[in-house]
């Protein structure tokens, strides 16, 4: 399975009998699957099908589903209310007698009066309506397939960025692992020099045994073995998720938080300029990765 972005767009047209329509689907980032549906009046039974079909292929994202419909005007007839028309024509004639300077009434103006012209749409029988609903559903499925394909294409691009960033995190973790300053010999030499300075400054007032205990404690607090091990484990977990694909955005976001926690701890424990630089770059790469993760389903 591939990873999918949460952003995409699809537009599909369809027709059945004298009715034409257009589906438009738009998707952006969201914590859950949030559907906003706009369909013409009289198609209330279609809304549940829309929700079911969207939920079957989309797991997360704010998704807008719009349906616009038009009926062929050649299938439309009109009825003129003769009584209402006669009354309006008499009123027009009367006004022209009393106010001859008024502009003459137009046909559009007369027919536009309420109750004169009635539009008669052709009534669809049960079979025609069932065929239209089936075609509406089929074109909705087509629109969802196109939306999913666009989300998958963008997800592939985002996944490539995340893969590059996780490779960089692995490189920085390995660099921290092999820093000369965190080797046992270097740590012992640095602590020994610090203890020697304290003893010289205290002129024997300091307890060597106590200083030794404090030095061991400081060395333990400064050790980043656990942080490096967890960073390595998180790198492996992200790679496993990327290989599995599917709706992995939330789990990746959790791992990004864990990455950030370890990088912060590494920086706080650092007693070496090079290690601090690695920690800061780790934080920068993790922030960039987390921004990309926000786009994934």
N, C-alpha and C positions, 0 to 999 in steps of 0.2 A: 504494500500500500504506500501511496505517496502522501506527503503532507499537503495541506490545503491552506491557502490564505482565507481571510474572512471578507475580503473585498472583491467585488465583481459586478458585472452587469450583463443582462440578456434582454433581447427584444425579439419576439416571435409573433408573426401574424397568422391568422387563420380565417376560415370562412365555412359557413354551412347554410345552404339555401340562399336566402336573400340577406343574411346577416354576415357582416365582417367584423373582426375584432383584432386587437393588439394586446399582447401581454408584455409588460415591462417589469423586470425584476432588478432590484438594486440591493447590494449587500455591503455593509461596512462592519468595522470591529464592534464587538459586544461581548459582555461577560457570559451571556446565555443566548439561546435562540429566541429572539424577540421579533414577532411578525406583525407588520402593519399592512392591512389588507384594504384595498379600495376597489369595489366592484359595483356595477350598476344595480339599481333597485330591481327587485324581482328575482335575483339570483342568490338568495340567502342560503339555499341548500348547497351552493358551490363552495361556500366559505370553509366548511368542515373538510371538504376534499382538499382544498388548498393547504390547510394546516397539516393534514395527514401526510400529503406528498412532500411538503417542505421538510417536515420532521424526519421523513424517511431518508433524505439525502443530505440534510444540513444539520450540524450539531451545535454550532455557535454562530453568532453574528446578528446584527440588526438588519432585518430583511424587509424591504418594502415590495409589496406585490400589487401591481396596478393592472386593471383590465378596462379597456375602453371598447365600446361597441357601436357600430353604425348599421342601420337597416337601409337596403336599397330603396330609394324613393319611388322607383317604378312600381313597387308593390304596395304603394300607399294611395288611397282614394280619399276624396273630400266630399262632405255633405254640406249644402248651403241651407241655412234656416231661412226659408222664404219670408216668413212673418217678420223675423228680426230685421232682415235686409230691407223689406218694404218700409218698416218704421224708421230705419236710419236714412233711407233715401228721402222720405218725406221731411225729416228733420233737416237734411242738407238743403232741400229746396226752400224750406221756410227761412233758413238762415241767409240764403242768397237773396231772398226778397227783402229781408230786413237790413242786411248789411252787404250790399253789392260790391263793396270794396274788398271784401275778404277773398283770400286766395281760394280757387276752386278746390273742392274735395278730390282726392286721388283714389284710384281703385285700391291701392295698397292700404290707404288710410281707412277706407270703408270696410274692407275685408278683415282688417286688423281689429275691428271692434268686437268685444267679447260676445260670444254666442252666435255670431253670424256664420263662421266657418268651422267645421268640425273635421279633424284629421282622423281617418279610419285606417289604422295599421292592420295589415292582414293577420288574422288570428292563426297561430301555429297549432296544429293538431298535436296529439300526444306523441305520435311517432316522429314528427318533425322536431319537436322540442327534445326528445330523447337523443336523436341523432346529433343535434347541436351541442347538447351537454357532453356527449361522448367525445366530440371533436374538440370542444373547449378543454376537456381534461387531457386529451392527447397533446394539444399544443402547449398546455401548462407543463406537462412532463418534458416536452422538448425544450422549453425555456429553462427549466430547472437543470436539464442536462448541460445546456450551454453555460449557465451560470456556474455549475460545478466544474466544468472544464476550464473556465477562466480562473476560478479560484485555485484549481490544481496547478495551472501554469504559473500563476504568481507564487503559489506555495513552493514550487520547485526552485524558483529564483531566490525566495527568502531562505529556503532550506540550505541552498548553496552558501549563502552569506553566513548562516549560523554554523555550518560545518567548518568554514574557514576560521570563524572566531573561536570555536571550540578547539581547533588545532592550535591556534595561537595560545590559548589558555594552557594547553598541554605543554607547549614549548616553554612558557614562562614558569610553569610548575617544575619542569625538569631543570631549568636554569637555577631556580631557587634551591633545588635539591643539591646541586653540585657546586654551589658557591663556596669558595675557600673559607670564607669567614664563619661558616656554620659547621665546619669540620671539627671533630672533638679536640684535635691538637690545637687548633686556633682558638677555640673557646677556652681551653685550659690555660693557654699562654696569656690570653687577655685577662682572665680572672686573676691569674697569678700576679700579673703586673699591677692590677688594681689593688689586690690585697697587700702587695709590697708597699705601695704608696700609702695605704691607710696605716700600716704598721709604722712606717717612717714618720708619718705625721703625728701618730699618737704616742710616739716615744715609749712604746711598751705598755701603754695604758690599755690597749685593746687586747682582748682575749683571742689568741690565734685559733683556738678550737671553735669559738663562737663565729669568728670570721669565716672559718672553713664551712660551717653549717650554713651561714648566710650565702656564701658563694654557691654552694650546691643548690640552695633554694632559688637563687637568681638564675642559675643555669637551667633549672627545671622550668621556670616560668618563661624563659626566653626560647625554649625548645619549640620548634614549629613542625615536629615530626607528624603530629596528629593532623594539623591543618593541611600539610602536603598530602597525606594519605587520603583525607576526605576530598581534596580537590581532584586527585587522581580518580577516586571512586565516582565523583560527580561527572567527570569527563566521560568515563565509561558508560554511565547511565544515560547521558545525553545521546551518545552515539548509538546505544541500543534503541532508544526511542526514535531517533531519526531513521533507523533501519526498519523499525516496525511500522512507522507511518500512522495514518489515521488522525483522529482528533487528539493530538498530544499537547496542544497549546498550554493547557492548565498545568500539566505535569512539568513541562519545560519551564514555565514561569516559577513554579515552586523551586526547581533546581537552580534557577537564576538567583533566587533569594538566598539559597544556601551557598552558592558561589560567592556572593557578595559578603555574606557573613564570614566566610573563611578568609577572604582577602582583607577584610577589616581587621580580623584578629592577627593575621600575619603582619600587617603594618604596625599594629600596636605592640607586638612582641619584638619587632625588628630592632637590632642594635648595630646595624650595619647599613651604610649608605646604599650599597648595591641591592641589598634585600628590600629596602624601602622603595627604591626605584622600580623593582619588579612588582612589588605589591601595588604601587600606584598605577602601573600599566595594566595589571590584572583588573583593577577596579574599572579602568577606562574601557577595556575590552568587554568586561561583563556588562557594563551599562549599555554599550552598543548592542550586545547580543540580546539583552532584555528588551530593548526597543523593537528589535525584529521579531522576537517571540510574541509580542503583543499583537502582531498581525496574523498569527497562526490560529487555525481552528482548534 
